[in-house]
Amino acid sequence: MSTDSPTDRIRVRRRIGALVKGFILAHAGQTFRLAELTAHVQKHEPNCAPGSPDRILRALRQTGEIRYELVNRSQSLYRVPHTPSNPVQQVML
């Protein structure tokens, strides 16, 4: 039985969305691994499910709130562009 309802997604996004955005902002112009993002979120929200940061990362990208690029899928390696047009920079400043 799945517990991934729209209500659950909204609750999780409210709880960890700012952590994900802050992590992306801190890594502008750099690469990161998904494990680093997950560790960052779980440091601040220890009860967060391991897959939640990844789901929230993708959701924020789909809504245009953040930008990142997949560098290497098998290594879960991503890059955050360092540009003035990165929406997270405009939101967080």
C-alpha positions in Angstrom: 0.0 0.0 0.0 1.5 3.4 -1.1 1.5 6.3 1.4 2.7 8.8 -1.3 -0.5 10.8 -1.5 -0.7 14.4 -2.7 -1.2 15.5 1.0 2.0 13.6 2.0 4.0 15.1 -0.8 2.9 18.6 0.2 3.7 18.0 3.8 7.2 16.6 3.0 7.9 19.4 0.5 7.0 22.0 3.2 9.3 20.3 5.7 12.4 19.8 3.5 11.9 22.0 0.5 13.8 24.9 2.0 16.7 22.5 3.0 16.9 21.3 -0.6 16.9 24.8 -2.0 19.5 26.0 0.5 21.8 23.0 -0.5 21.4 23.9 -4.2 22.2 27.5 -3.5 25.3 26.6 -1.5 26.5 24.4 -4.4 26.1 27.0 -7.2 28.8 26.4 -9.8 29.7 23.0 -8.2 28.9 19.4 -8.5 27.3 17.2 -5.8 26.2 13.7 -5.3 22.7 12.7 -4.3 24.1 11.1 -1.2 25.4 14.5 -0.1 22.0 16.1 -0.5 20.3 13.3 1.4 22.9 13.5 4.3 22.3 17.3 4.4 18.6 16.9 4.7 18.7 14.0 7.2 21.1 16.0 9.4 18.4 18.6 9.8 15.4 16.3 9.5 16.5 12.9 10.9 13.1 11.3 10.4 13.1 12.1 6.7 12.8 9.0 4.4 16.0 8.4 2.4 14.2 8.9 -1.0 12.4 12.2 -0.1 15.3 14.6 -0.9 15.5 13.1 -4.4 11.8 13.4 -4.9 11.7 17.0 -3.7 14.7 17.9 -5.8 13.0 16.7 -8.9 9.7 18.4 -7.9 11.4 21.7 -7.4 13.1 21.4 -10.8 9.8 20.6 -12.5 8.2 23.7 -11.1 11.2 25.8 -12.1 12.2 26.7 -8.6 15.7 25.3 -9.0 18.1 24.3 -11.8 20.6 21.5 -11.9 22.1 19.2 -14.5 22.7 15.5 -14.4 26.4 14.9 -15.0 26.6 11.1 -14.5 23.5 9.0 -13.7 25.4 5.9 -12.6 27.3 8.0 -10.0 24.3 10.2 -9.0 26.5 13.2 -9.9 24.8 16.6 -10.5 26.0 20.1 -11.3 24.3 23.4 -10.2 24.8 26.1 -12.9 26.4 29.3 -11.5 24.3 31.8 -13.4 22.2 34.9 -12.5 19.2 33.1 -14.1 19.2 30.3 -11.6 15.8 30.7 -9.9 17.0 29.5 -6.5 19.5 32.4 -6.4 16.7 34.9 -7.0 14.4 33.2 -4.4 17.0 32.9 -1.7 18.6 36.3 -1.9 
